[in-house]
Amino acid sequence: MVIDRISIDPSRMAGAPTVRDTRVTVTAVLGQLAAGRSVEQVLEDYPYLERDDILAVLAFAADSVQRELPFVAA
């Protein structure tokens, strides 16, 4: 499952969800995508990330919203 690429460790980045065991937060990647940057541009900024990492960020965000707002249709 792609969400397995997201880590939550209280000792890293104050417990914010990160991509794998890096210091790249889910919100950092989402922020870049929300600002209009393409997946390819994000990968250029973070060359140690993979396309599946970006997909995991999106899946994690969607799952988080679904849990927060359970009335939203999946």
N, CA and C atoms as a LAMMPS dump frame, in Angstrom:
ITEM: TIMESTEP
0
ITEM: NUMBER OF ATOMS
222
ITEM: BOX BOUNDS ff ff ff
-5.0000000000000000e+02 5.0000000000000000e+02
-5.0000000000000000e+02 5.0000000000000000e+02
-5.0000000000000000e+02 5.0000000000000000e+02
ITEM: ATOMS id mol type element x y z
1 1 1 N 0.847 -1.188 0
2 1 2 C 0 0 0
3 1 3 C 0.89 1.248 0
4 2 1 N 0.535 2.222 -0.787
5 2 2 C 1.383 3.403 -0.917
6 2 3 C 1.477 4.204 0.373
7 3 1 N 0.449 4.137 1.212
8 3 2 C 0.484 4.914 2.453
9 3 3 C 1.588 4.389 3.377
10 4 1 N 2.062 3.184 3.154
11 4 2 C 3.168 2.644 3.944
12 4 3 C 4.43 3.492 3.782
13 5 1 N 4.481 4.346 2.797
14 5 2 C 5.634 5.217 2.572
15 5 3 C 5.612 6.444 3.481
16 6 1 N 4.558 6.615 4.265
17 6 2 C 4.441 7.753 5.163
18 6 3 C 4.781 7.293 6.58
19 7 1 N 5.658 8.048 7.232
20 7 2 C 6.102 7.723 8.586
21 7 3 C 5.649 8.801 9.561
22 8 1 N 5.293 8.369 10.761
23 8 2 C 5.009 9.313 11.838
24 8 3 C 5.873 8.89 13.018
25 9 1 N 6.831 9.736 13.34
26 9 2 C 7.783 9.452 14.403
27 9 3 C 7.869 10.699 15.289
28 10 1 N 7.485 10.587 16.555
29 10 2 C 7.51 11.762 17.434
30 10 3 C 8.876 12.437 17.538
31 11 1 N 9.938 11.706 17.244
32 11 2 C 11.282 12.282 17.351
33 11 3 C 11.747 12.941 16.047
34 12 1 N 10.924 12.883 15.004
35 12 2 C 11.299 13.488 13.718
36 12 3 C 10.239 14.527 13.339
37 13 1 N 10.684 15.728 13.081
38 13 2 C 9.818 16.815 12.611
39 13 3 C 8.603 17.007 13.532
40 14 1 N 8.842 16.907 14.831
41 14 2 C 7.804 17.117 15.862
42 14 3 C 6.592 16.203 15.663
43 15 1 N 6.828 15.04 15.089
44 15 2 C 5.754 14.069 14.907
45 15 3 C 4.905 14.286 13.673
46 16 1 N 5.265 15.27 12.849
47 16 2 C 4.517 15.496 11.607
48 16 3 C 4.735 14.32 10.662
49 17 1 N 3.725 13.935 9.905
50 17 2 C 3.905 12.85 8.933
51 17 3 C 4.969 13.232 7.9
52 18 1 N 5.882 12.313 7.657
53 18 2 C 6.956 12.531 6.7
54 18 3 C 6.963 11.421 5.653
55 19 1 N 7.646 11.688 4.564
56 19 2 C 7.792 10.702 3.505
57 19 3 C 8.91 9.744 3.899
58 20 1 N 8.53 8.486 3.985
59 20 2 C 9.442 7.423 4.432
60 20 3 C 10.154 7.883 5.695
61 21 1 N 11.435 7.74 5.771
62 21 2 C 12.168 8.145 6.973
63 21 3 C 12.989 9.397 6.7
64 22 1 N 12.463 10.278 5.856
65 22 2 C 13.15 11.525 5.546
66 22 3 C 12.615 12.626 6.455
67 23 1 N 13.102 13.832 6.25
68 23 2 C 12.588 14.991 6.964
69 23 3 C 11.65 15.813 6.076
70 24 1 N 11.228 15.214 4.972
71 24 2 C 10.287 15.866 4.061
72 24 3 C 8.876 15.577 4.571
73 25 1 N 8.167 16.635 4.953
74 25 2 C 6.832 16.437 5.505
75 25 3 C 5.78 16.314 4.407
76 26 1 N 4.706 15.646 4.783
77 26 2 C 3.56 15.532 3.884
78 26 3 C 3.067 16.924 3.511
79 27 1 N 3.009 17.832 4.49
80 27 2 C 2.51 19.178 4.207
81 27 3 C 3.432 19.941 3.262
82 28 1 N 4.725 19.694 3.316
83 28 2 C 5.653 20.361 2.392
84 28 3 C 5.356 19.95 0.956
85 29 1 N 5.142 18.671 0.749
86 29 2 C 4.846 18.178 -0.601
87 29 3 C 3.474 18.671 -1.046
88 30 1 N 2.484 18.579 -0.164
89 30 2 C 1.147 19.063 -0.52
90 30 3 C 1.165 20.549 -0.84
91 31 1 N 1.918 21.306 -0.084
92 31 2 C 2.01 22.74 -0.322
93 31 3 C 2.567 23.052 -1.695
94 32 1 N 3.582 22.302 -2.094
95 32 2 C 4.153 22.532 -3.426
96 32 3 C 3.147 22.176 -4.517
97 33 1 N 2.46 21.056 -4.342
98 33 2 C 1.464 20.661 -5.343
99 33 3 C 0.32 21.674 -5.382
100 34 1 N -0.113 22.14 -4.217
101 34 2 C -1.194 23.13 -4.16
102 34 3 C -0.783 24.454 -4.798
103 35 1 N 0.502 24.749 -4.765
104 35 2 C 1.008 25.985 -5.377
105 35 3 C 1.126 25.871 -6.892
106 36 1 N 0.805 24.693 -7.424
107 36 2 C 0.812 24.529 -8.876
108 36 3 C 2.03 23.831 -9.443
109 37 1 N 2.934 23.402 -8.568
110 37 2 C 4.107 22.686 -9.071
111 37 3 C 3.687 21.282 -9.488
112 38 1 N 4.303 20.788 -10.531
113 38 2 C 3.996 19.448 -11.023
114 38 3 C 4.733 18.404 -10.182
115 39 1 N 4.295 17.17 -10.321
116 39 2 C 4.983 16.068 -9.642
117 39 3 C 6.449 16.055 -10.052
118 40 1 N 6.714 16.268 -11.324
119 40 2 C 8.091 16.257 -11.817
120 40 3 C 8.913 17.371 -11.168
121 41 1 N 8.325 18.538 -10.995
122 41 2 C 9.036 19.645 -10.348
123 41 3 C 9.322 19.349 -8.883
124 42 1 N 8.372 18.732 -8.207
125 42 2 C 8.598 18.366 -6.802
126 42 3 C 9.73 17.346 -6.722
127 43 1 N 9.73 16.393 -7.632
128 43 2 C 10.791 15.386 -7.635
129 43 3 C 12.151 16.004 -7.942
130 44 1 N 12.177 17.061 -8.734
131 44 2 C 13.442 17.766 -8.984
132 44 3 C 13.928 18.451 -7.705
133 45 1 N 12.995 18.998 -6.929
134 45 2 C 13.349 19.655 -5.667
135 45 3 C 13.835 18.65 -4.622
136 46 1 N 13.27 17.463 -4.667
137 46 2 C 13.617 16.403 -3.709
138 46 3 C 14.037 15.158 -4.492
139 47 1 N 15.245 15.133 -5.026
140 47 2 C 15.657 14.036 -5.911
141 47 3 C 15.704 12.665 -5.236
142 48 1 N 15.692 12.625 -3.931
143 48 2 C 15.711 11.347 -3.21
144 48 3 C 14.304 10.788 -3.026
145 49 1 N 13.275 11.53 -3.438
146 49 2 C 11.911 11.017 -3.418
147 49 3 C 11.611 10.332 -4.741
148 50 1 N 10.592 9.498 -4.717
149 50 2 C 10.146 8.778 -5.911
150 50 3 C 8.704 9.157 -6.205
151 51 1 N 8.296 8.908 -7.422
152 51 2 C 6.912 9.208 -7.811
153 51 3 C 5.918 8.548 -6.861
154 52 1 N 6.176 7.321 -6.456
155 52 2 C 5.277 6.628 -5.523
156 52 3 C 5.201 7.347 -4.175
157 53 1 N 6.242 8.069 -3.794
158 53 2 C 6.196 8.855 -2.563
159 53 3 C 5.159 9.976 -2.682
160 54 1 N 5.131 10.624 -3.84
161 54 2 C 4.166 11.705 -4.07
162 54 3 C 2.748 11.138 -4.053
163 55 1 N 2.559 9.994 -4.679
164 55 2 C 1.246 9.346 -4.668
165 55 3 C 0.849 8.951 -3.25
166 56 1 N 1.808 8.527 -2.45
167 56 2 C 1.53 8.181 -1.053
168 56 3 C 1.095 9.411 -0.269
169 57 1 N 1.729 10.551 -0.521
170 57 2 C 1.336 11.802 0.133
171 57 3 C -0.117 12.121 -0.194
172 58 1 N -0.478 12.013 -1.459
173 58 2 C -1.853 12.305 -1.871
174 58 3 C -2.839 11.319 -1.254
175 59 1 N -2.481 10.045 -1.225
176 59 2 C -3.352 9.033 -0.62
177 59 3 C -3.503 9.27 0.874
178 60 1 N -2.408 9.623 1.536
179 60 2 C -2.448 9.904 2.966
180 60 3 C -3.349 11.101 3.244
181 61 1 N -3.229 12.144 2.436
182 61 2 C -4.056 13.342 2.612
183 61 3 C -5.534 13.008 2.397
184 62 1 N -5.832 12.245 1.372
185 62 2 C -7.219 11.87 1.103
186 62 3 C -7.782 11.043 2.253
187 63 1 N -6.998 10.111 2.755
188 63 2 C -7.425 9.28 3.88
189 63 3 C -7.637 10.132 5.129
190 64 1 N -6.755 11.088 5.349
191 64 2 C -6.874 11.963 6.516
192 64 3 C -8.152 12.794 6.456
193 65 1 N -8.468 13.316 5.294
194 65 2 C -9.691 14.097 5.131
195 65 3 C -10.903 13.205 5.345
196 66 1 N -10.869 12.015 4.794
197 66 2 C -11.981 11.07 4.944
198 66 3 C -12.221 10.748 6.41
199 67 1 N -11.153 10.565 7.18
200 67 2 C -11.295 10.268 8.607
201 67 3 C -11.83 11.467 9.375
202 68 1 N -11.41 12.659 8.978
203 68 2 C -11.83 13.885 9.66
204 68 3 C -13.28 14.239 9.314
205 69 1 N -13.657 13.988 8.069
206 69 2 C -14.996 14.329 7.589
207 69 3 C -15.666 13.066 7.056
208 70 1 N -16.111 12.173 7.948
209 70 2 C -16.606 10.864 7.503
210 70 3 C -17.841 10.932 6.623
211 71 1 N -18.525 12.059 6.592
212 71 2 C -19.709 12.181 5.752
213 71 3 C -19.366 12.443 4.291
214 72 1 N -18.129 12.716 3.998
215 72 2 C -17.701 12.969 2.627
216 72 3 C -17.617 11.638 1.887
217 73 1 N -18.267 11.545 0.746
218 73 2 C -18.248 10.301 -0.031
219 73 3 C -16.857 10.049 -0.563
220 74 1 N -16.447 8.805 -0.522
221 74 2 C -15.122 8.425 -1.027
222 74 3 C -15.131 8.319 -2.52
